[in-house]
Amino acid sequence: MRRPYLALSLAALALPALAACGSSGGGIPANATSCAPVTEATNPAASVAVPFPAVTGLPDNPKIAKPKGSAPTALQIKDLTVGTGCPVTASDTITANYTGVTWSTGETFDSTYDAAFGHKTPAQFPLSGVIPGWQQGIPGMKVGGTRELVIPAALAYGPSGSPPKIGPNESLVFVVTLVSVP
């Protein structure tokens, strides 16, 4: 089962990568003249458009307000801050900070910003190893950017959920800040 928050066990591996990143755009060579083409997920017109929950505490400790209304039926993407450099592709490994809440309760189930969740460092993982909502919602981001993702249950953990923190058919909201692309 793919779990973004379980990828945090890889966070220790991210430390050397973070130390190696300079100010050249998060691992992008200073002499790079063009970026690889990226197929960025569009923000489709959902059959049930939902309002994005408010986000406070950026950039150091984002807090996501309790979502309101019906759960989403399609992935929704909102850039809170646009980064710089080349956009992430679906085949990249990324280093990111994130906070995730459940749609139904607004409870935070994981956050790289909070030691109460067993970590307080960015997580590093391949996009191919995370939930479909991230696989579709992260490509196109640039280093330093922050994106809010409203993810329907079908693109999260579906009918099985991810007990005990994420129930069956639970929609999720994430705020993701891209730290680097090693």
N, C-alpha and C positions, 0 to 999 in steps of 0.2 A: 504494500500500500504506500503510495507516495504521500509524504507528509513534509511540508515546508519546515515545520517546527522541529522535526526529527533531523533535518539536515544540519541543525545547529551543532550536532556532535562533530561536524566537520569544521566548526568555527576555529578550533585550535590550528587546523591546517591553514586557515586564512591569514594568520598572523604574519608568517614569512612573506606571503604575497602582498599584504598591506604594506609591509616595511619596504618592499621593493618598488612600490608605486611612487612615482615622483609627481611633479606638477605638469607632466606632459599629457594629461587627460586620462589618467587612470590606466596606464599600461599601453596607450596608443603611442607608437613611435613618433618622436618629434618631427621626423622627416616624412611622415605619412601624408600623401597628397590626396588620397581619396578613400572613401569608406566602401566596404563591401555592401552590395545591395541587400536590403532588408525588406522582408514582407511584414509590415507592421499590422497588427490587428486593428481593424477599424472599430469605431464605437457604433455598433449596429443600432438601428432604430428598433428598440425592443417592443414586443407586443404589449408589455407592461413596463413602461419607463418608471423608474423609482428615483426619488431624490437622493443625491449623494449625502451621506451623513457628514455633519460638520467635523472639521479636524482642527484641533488647537495644539499648542505646544511645539510647533515646528521651529527649528529643525532638530532640537535635542531630545525631545521626548513626546512624540505625537500621541495625542489622545483622540479617539474616535467617538463621537456622540452616538447614543443609541439610535440605530436606524428606525425610520418611521415608515408606515405603510406596508403594502404587500411585498413579499419577497420578490427579488428580481427573477426574470425568466431568461434574460440574456446578459452576457458580460457587458459591463459598463466601465469605461476608462476615463479618468480625468487627471490631466497633468497639473499638479499643484506648483511645481517648479520644473522648468525645462533645464536639463543639463547641457554639457558641451561635449564635443568630440563625435566619434562615430557611434551610430545607434547599435544597440545590442541586437544580435540575431538569435533565432530560435536554437541554434546549435552551440551557443556560447555557454561558458561557465561564468557565473557572476559572483560578486561579493556584494552583499546588500544588508541594510538594516531594515527591519519591518516590525509592524504591529498588526495583529489580526484580531478581529472581534466576530462573534456570531451575530447573524441578522436578528434572530428572534429575541435575544436577551441583551445584546450590546456588551456582553462580557468579553473581556480580553482573554483569549486562550493561549496566546504566545506573543512575546515581544523580545527582540534582541536588545532593546533599550533597558530591560528590567531584570536585575539579578534574581528576582523572585521566580523567574522562569528557568533558572539554572544557567544563565549566560548574561553577558553584558558586552558582547562583542559582535561585530558583523558576522553573518553566516556566508559560507561559500558553497555553491553547489551548481551542477549543470542544470540548465533549464529543462533538459530532457527527463530529469528525475523528479519533477515537482507536479503538483496538480495541474490539470488542463487550463484552469483559469489563469495561472501564472504563465504557462507555456504560451498562451494566446495574448495575455495582457502585458507582459514585460518587454517583448521585442519592440524595438523602436525607441526605448528609453536611452538616455545618454548619461554618462557619469556625472554625478552631482544632482541629477534630477530626482524628483519625488512624485510618485504617482499613486492615486487612489484607485483601487480596483473593487468593484462591487460584483461578486461572483455568485451566480446561481448554483444551487446544490448540484445540478448535473455536471458542472465544471469544477466542483470541489470534491467532496467525498461521497456524494450520491446517497443511495439508500443505506449503505453500511455505516456512514459517518466515520468518525475516528474517535471512538470512546477512550476515555470518559469525557473529554473536553468538547467534542463536536458530535452532536447527535445526528441521527439519520435525517437525510434530506434537508440539511442545514445550509443556508446560504451564508456567505462570509463577506467581510469587508477587510481589506488590507490597505495600509499605507506603506509603500516601499520606497526606500531611498537607495539608489544605485551608487555604491561606493567605488567599485572598480570592475574592470573586465580583465582578469589576469591574462 
